[in-house]
Amino acid sequence: MLKLFGKAISVEGIQAHRMQVSLTTQSNLPVPLRQGKAYLVKDGTIPPGFDHYIVFETRLKDLPEGAACTVLDAEFLYLDDQDVISLGQDGHVRSLFRANSPHNSILLTEQCNNYCLMCSQPPKRVDDHWLLNEAMETIRRIPRETESLGITGGEPTLFGDNFIALLRHIKNWLPRISLHVLSNGRRFADAEFAEKYASVQHPDLMVGIPVYSADPARHDYVVQAHGAFDETIRGILNLKRLGQKVEIRVVLHKQTVSALPELAEFIARNLLFVDHVALMGLEMTGFTRANLDALWIDPAEYRQELSRSVRILRAYGLKTSVYNHPLCLVNRDVEPNYVKSISDWKNEFAQECAPCTRKSECGGFFSSGIQHGYSQSISPFQ
Ligand code: SF4
């Protein structure tokens, strides 16, 4: 698992409480372009003239005299050219964007109006507008040729018009990017807000919205918010009326798997016009660890429900993907819809996987799953 945030060994010359820098390894960068960039010291001679230097301990002695610098430990060695990081005066370091990764997401807020049993980013009641401002700046630093980006929370739409402004900002700076927003969808029940969202006219924007059950009471229980199902479904209907791309996301756990085929029927009969359905394995992080007894079920135990549900969705012509599952724990008939999906920075394999002949096709496990228990039914392909 990659360490995306942590503490620097030391920092020198950071003037603001917190600042963002784009990293470069290009030692011959023209001098005017060196401003606002941090030189990432790897091999070779170290050029002068950069605002800041990111250095690992072994090269500290080679820095230009008096250079502003941040000294990192080896866990940050994965950092590379065109990455964007945040540096704090107190030594806090956060990786905000990795140019070589297809799994970049910007955390827009930790506030949420749902309180899901399995939330991986437990909500906080704090004013975190600084995250929105940080996102605005990160967008300006991301390479123009970047192909995809996610926006997550919390619930990004709680920022209202400022969220819409961020989407416009992304469209202006990164007009070719494929953008995916995670939202509980409730805010889109407000037709006026849905219209503002549609008015951005982003050419490649999809919103992923969770629906956990065809039974409103069950959905509301999973998200711990009375009336959420009704708002979410109205939100989806508004978005599709306005021609927006919508993905339905279902996290699979003890509270959702037994009635999964019924949910598949519900989606197929009532929401046939959505663009994608994602059936997703459970990540053992955040609230999931606190609610493990209520949530954890070995994927081997719901193979049949998963197969049935995929068959229903396929039969209605719905584009369907199965994410975040070990390949040996799904039935073979699910394979056409199986996607290796766990983000690279939190993806691991179990020791038992070593001899498996299909490891390269398998999505493996969340690192948190490896640490906190995983299926006893793993069976390496021979
Ligand atoms: S045994 Fe093979 S298929 Fe199963 S989880 Fe490990 S790598 Fe994936």
Residues whose N, C-alpha, C, O or C-beta is under 5 A from the ligand:
A	BS01	SF4	P326 L327 C328 E352 C353 C356 R358 K359 C362 G364 I378 S379 P380 F381
